Amino acid sequence: MEHIAALLLVIGCSNNMTECRELPVPVSVFETAEACTAERPFAAGDVQDQAEHVVAKCLTVDPALEDDYDQVVWNVRPDGSLDASLQISNVVVASNATRREKDSLSQQ
């Protein structure tokens, strides 16, 4: 199984930076940060016609947490700079590991 080292995030905004949205790119995950960085200007160029202002950033993926990330949090500042990170929700799932399995003789 291949590990993901970086995620390419591309955001398109209106000219005054008040309306922004994520833009889809053909390849958004990379095995190395270097590969993501190399692809970033090409990906941004590919979607240039979808927004007046396009910003792109490679986000580092911690291999130990690769399967746990469930949010991409981003903000485009009025100056056009992009703050973004991968996050893990604080969702807690409860289960009862000591629960008895019911059998056909003693249904409760």
WOZI-V858827 format. One record per backbone hydrogen bond with DSSP energy under -0.5 kcal/mol. NH is the residue of the N-H (numbers start at 1). CO is the residue of the C=O. If there is no record, write none. Layout:
# WOZI-V858827
((NH,CO) (NH,CO))
This chain:
# WOZI-V858827
((5,3) (5,30) (6,30) (7,59) (8,28) (9,7) (9,57) (10,8) (11,55) (12,21) (13,53) (14,19) (17,14) (21,12) (23,10) (30,6) (36,32) (37,33) (38,34) (39,35) (40,36) (41,37) (43,39) (44,40) (45,41) (46,42) (47,43) (48,45) (50,47) (51,48) (52,13) (53,13) (55,11) (57,9) (59,7) (59,57) (61,5) (62,60) (63,61) (65,62) (66,62) (66,63) (68,65) (69,65) (70,87) (71,87) (73,71) (73,85) (74,72) (75,83) (77,75) (77,81) (80,77) (83,75) (83,81) (84,82) (85,73) (87,71) (94,92) (97,95) (99,96))
